[in-house]
């Protein structure tokens, strides 16, 4: 990926002037963590932005740990990273094959140690984005960057696309295929990754090498020789309001601005949906969970507008069949959600099914869960019925949200949507 070394370590692309540097970079701070029986942990030059939070991932061990976030001048002095080769890669590491569902994990080659380490894929994206985009930029710009970071990395997890294969294999490298620092991230970039995580973009029919580089502050396709690449500074202009000289675009339109060129066509799946695999089209069902009293199957048949759906039924009389998906989401006390489910009653001994749809806000450890419920009656007529639910705000800050479907009777589930305003 070209241009990564041009970017400010921990602050994204190097700001254009001193005034903008002060406004966008915020402060750089040093943090030291100590605990009896462990060696000290230290990070220097970590970015702290106004109205944002610096999130540190501290792992204490028997040897001292020091992480230094490079300044913009230091990052630029290293020079650009090598360009991705035009010929297809041949390595296979994670061997993930489901393109409409982000992989759950990723192998990262740590250039300093020469050792591949496995990380949660969402954690990886959350710790690349603040090194590639500036955390104080508008949410739509950050979400466009999140899509690019995730798409690029997910493409490398497909068979034959990884950096290396065999022993100590890796899908990506930590300083070339996206600057990855597991020690820190910021609240604004975490929220951007979370908000865009369910939105999948294809180019010409599948995942693609979503190149990006610093570029210029222009909301237009990148010029040669980088035509078809995303310009990080361009995403800022695309997302800024018109009053600030921007184009006021939401993140899907920003992504299309840069990647839908040179005859390429983009197609979005599940745009703005927080849930993964909402139509169960992918064989990977890992985001969906059922309680222990539920028969839970992915069925190939007449779904709600497609050929797959989930069938759920209680295994014990008088106990609920519960299917749910839980997603990390940094919600506030006033965060609003919109839910939709498609349901079909399959109870052979009843004329209808009583089903409850729940949106659950889950605070940080120790907090009480906040439930919002909507009960519906689904007629048993062999047809799919769509129901929407706009619950009142949870009234508490929360770190995850869950969409649950609950019934004492057998039912089919498809076309699930959970959205929240962003950008």
Long-range contacts (C-beta under 8 A, 24 or more apart in sequence): 1-81, 1-83, 1-84, 1-152, 1-176, 1-177, 1-178, 1-211, 1-212, 1-213, 2-80, 2-81, 2-82, 2-83, 2-84, 2-211, 2-213, 2-226, 2-229, 3-80, 3-81, 3-212, 3-213, 3-214, 3-215, 4-80, 4-81, 4-132, 4-175, 4-176, 4-178, 4-179, 4-213, 5-75, 5-76, 5-78, 5-79, 5-80, 5-81, 6-75, 6-76, 6-80, 6-213, 6-214, 7-75, 7-131, 7-132, 7-179, 7-214, 7-232, 8-70, 8-71, 8-72, 8-75, 8-134, 9-45, 9-69, 9-70, 9-71, 9-72, 9-74, 9-75, 9-131, 9-179, 9-181, 10-45, 10-46, 10-47, 10-69, 10-70, 10-130, 10-131, 10-181, 10-184, 11-47, 11-72, 11-130, 11-134, 11-135, 12-130, 12-131, 12-132, 12-133, 12-134, 12-135, 12-137, 12-232, 13-133, 13-134, 13-214, 13-232, 13-233, 14-72, 14-73, 14-75, 14-76, 14-214, 15-72, 15-134, 16-217, 21-72, 23-136, 24-49, 24-134, 24-136, 24-137, 25-49, 25-72, 25-134, 25-136, 26-50, 26-52, 26-136, 28-69, 28-71, 29-54, 31-56, 33-58, 33-60, 35-60, 38-62, 39-63, 39-64, 39-65, 40-64, 40-65, 41-65, 42-66, 42-67, 43-67, 43-68, 43-69, 43-183, 43-184, 44-68, 44-69, 45-69, 45-70, 45-71, 46-184, 47-130, 47-135, 47-186, 49-135, 49-136, 49-186, 49-188, 50-136, 52-135, 52-136, 52-186, 52-187, 52-188, 53-186, 53-187, 54-184, 54-186, 55-184, 55-185, 55-186, 55-187, 55-190, 56-183, 56-184, 57-127, 57-182, 57-183, 57-184, 57-185, 58-183, 67-181, 67-183, 67-184, 69-181, 69-184, 81-175, 81-176, 82-176, 84-209, 84-211, 88-160, 88-161, 89-156, 89-160, 89-161, 89-162, 89-163, 90-160, 90-165, 91-160, 91-161, 91-162, 91-163, 91-164, 91-165, 91-169, 92-159, 92-160, 92-161, 92-162, 92-165, 92-169, 93-157, 93-162, 93-163, 93-164, 93-165, 93-169, 93-170, 93-171, 94-157, 94-162, 94-171, 95-157, 95-159, 96-154, 96-157, 96-158, 97-158, 97-159, 98-282, 98-283, 98-284, 99-154, 99-158, 99-200, 99-202, 99-206, 99-207, 99-282, 100-200, 100-269, 100-270, 100-277, 100-281, 100-282, 101-200, 101-276, 101-277, 101-282, 101-284, 101-286, 101-287, 102-150, 102-154, 102-197, 102-200, 102-276, 103-154, 103-157, 104-286, 106-153, 106-157, 106-171, 106-172, 107-162, 107-169, 107-170, 107-171, 107-172, 108-170, 108-171, 108-172, 108-173, 108-174, 108-180, 109-163, 109-164, 109-168, 109-170, 109-172, 109-173, 109-174, 110-174, 111-173, 111-174, 111-175, 111-176, 115-168, 116-164, 116-168, 116-169, 116-170, 119-182, 121-150, 121-153, 121-154, 122-193, 122-194, 122-197, 122-328, 123-182, 124-153, 124-180, 125-149, 125-150, 125-153, 125-193, 125-197, 126-185, 126-189, 126-190, 126-193, 127-180, 127-181, 127-182, 127-183, 127-184, 127-185, 128-153, 128-178, 128-179, 128-180, 129-185, 129-189, 129-192, 129-193, 130-184, 130-185, 130-186, 130-189, 131-178, 131-179, 131-180, 131-181, 132-178, 132-179, 132-212, 132-232, 133-189, 133-232, 133-235, 134-236, 135-186, 135-188, 135-189, 136-188, 137-235, 137-236, 137-239, 138-236, 138-239, 138-240, 138-241, 138-246, 138-423, 139-188, 139-191, 139-192, 139-195, 139-239, 139-251, 139-422, 139-423, 140-238, 140-239, 140-249, 140-250, 140-251, 140-254, 140-423, 141-235, 141-236, 141-238, 141-239, 141-240, 141-251, 141-254, 142-188, 142-189, 142-192, 143-192, 143-195, 143-196, 143-251, 143-422, 143-423, 144-196, 144-230, 144-235, 144-238, 144-239, 144-251, 144-254, 144-255, 145-192, 145-212, 145-230, 145-232, 145-235, 146-189, 146-192, 146-193, 146-195, 146-196, 146-197, 146-251, 147-196, 147-199, 147-201, 147-210, 147-251, 147-255, 148-210, 148-212, 148-230, 148-255, 149-178, 149-193, 149-210, 150-193, 150-196, 150-197, 151-201, 151-207, 151-208, 151-210, 152-177, 152-178, 152-209, 152-210, 152-211, 152-212, 153-177, 153-178, 154-207, 155-207, 155-208, 155-209, 155-210, 158-207, 187-330, 190-330, 191-329, 191-330, 191-422, 194-274, 194-327, 194-328, 194-329, 194-330, 195-272, 195-274, 195-329, 195-420, 195-422, 195-423, 196-251, 197-274, 197-276, 197-327, 198-270, 198-272, 198-273, 198-274, 198-275, 198-276, 198-278, 198-327, 199-251, 199-252, 199-268, 199-269, 199-270, 199-271, 199-272, 199-273, 200-268, 200-269, 200-270, 201-252, 201-255, 201-259, 201-266, 201-267, 201-268, 201-269, 202-266, 202-267, 202-268, 202-269, 203-259, 203-260, 203-264, 203-265, 203-266, 204-264, 204-265, 205-267, 208-259, 208-264, 210-259, 212-258, 219-246, 219-247, 219-249, 219-254, 219-257, 220-257, 221-257, 221-258, 221-261, 222-258, 227-261, 227-262, 228-258, 228-259, 228-261, 228-262, 228-264, 229-258, 230-255, 230-258, 230-259, 231-258, 234-258, 239-423, 250-423, 251-423, 272-419, 272-422, 273-417, 273-418, 273-419, 274-327, 274-329, 274-401, 274-418, 274-419, 274-420, 275-325, 275-327, 275-403, 275-416, 275-417, 275-418, 276-325, 276-327, 278-415, 278-416, 278-417, 279-303, 279-304, 279-305, 279-306, 279-308, 279-414, 279-415, 279-416, 280-308, 280-309, 280-310, 280-414, 281-306, 281-307, 281-308, 287-325, 287-327, 288-323, 288-324, 288-325, 289-323, 289-324, 289-325, 289-326, 290-321, 290-322, 290-323, 290-324, 291-320, 291-321, 291-322, 293-319, 293-320, 293-321, 293-322, 294-320, 294-321, 294-322, 294-323, 295-321, 296-323, 299-412, 303-384, 303-412, 303-414, 303-415, 304-342, 304-344, 304-384, 304-386, 304-414, 304-415, 305-414, 305-415, 306-414, 308-414, 309-344, 309-412, 309-413, 309-414, 310-412, 310-413, 310-414, 311-346, 311-410, 311-411, 311-412, 311-413, 312-405, 312-407, 312-410, 312-411, 312-412, 312-413, 313-346, 313-409, 313-410, 313-411, 314-407, 314-408, 314-409, 314-410, 318-408, 319-408, 320-406, 320-407, 320-408, 321-406, 321-407, 321-408, 321-409, 321-410, 321-411, 322-404, 322-405, 322-406, 323-404, 323-405, 323-413, 324-402, 324-403, 324-404, 324-405, 325-402, 325-403, 325-416, 325-418, 326-362, 326-400, 326-401, 326-402, 327-400, 327-401, 327-402, 327-418, 328-399, 328-400, 329-398, 329-399, 329-400, 329-401, 329-420, 330-399, 331-361, 331-394, 331-397, 331-398, 331-399, 331-401, 331-420, 332-397, 333-393, 333-394, 333-395, 333-396, 333-397, 334-393, 335-361, 335-393, 335-394, 335-398, 335-420, 336-390, 336-391, 336-393, 336-420, 336-421, 337-390, 337-391, 337-401, 337-418, 337-419, 337-420, 338-388, 338-389, 338-390, 338-417, 338-418, 338-419, 338-420, 339-388, 339-389, 339-390, 339-391, 339-403, 339-416, 339-417, 339-418, 340-386, 340-387, 340-388, 340-389, 340-415, 340-416, 340-417, 341-386, 341-387, 341-389, 341-403, 341-405, 341-413, 341-415, 341-416, 341-417, 342-384, 342-385, 342-386, 342-387, 342-413, 342-414, 342-415, 342-416, 343-376, 343-378, 343-384, 343-385, 343-386, 343-387, 343-405, 343-411, 343-412, 343-413, 344-378, 344-382, 344-383, 344-384, 344-385, 344-411, 344-412, 344-414, 345-378, 345-379, 345-380, 345-381, 345-409, 345-410, 345-411, 346-380, 346-409, 346-410, 346-411, 346-412, 347-380, 347-409, 347-410, 347-411, 348-410, 350-380, 350-409, 351-379, 351-380, 352-377, 352-378, 352-379, 352-380, 353-377, 353-378, 353-380, 353-407, 353-409, 353-410, 353-411, 354-378, 354-407, 354-408, 354-409, 355-405, 355-406, 355-407, 355-409, 355-411, 356-405, 356-406, 356-407, 357-387, 357-389, 357-403, 357-404, 357-405, 357-406, 358-402, 358-403, 358-404, 358-405, 358-406, 359-389, 359-391, 359-401, 359-402, 359-403, 359-418, 360-401, 360-402, 360-403, 360-404, 361-394, 361-396, 361-398, 361-400, 361-401, 362-398, 362-399, 362-400, 362-401, 362-402, 363-396, 363-397, 363-398, 363-399, 364-397, 364-398, 364-399, 367-396, 367-398, 368-396, 370-394, 370-395, 370-396, 370-398, 378-411, 384-412, 384-414, 384-415, 386-415
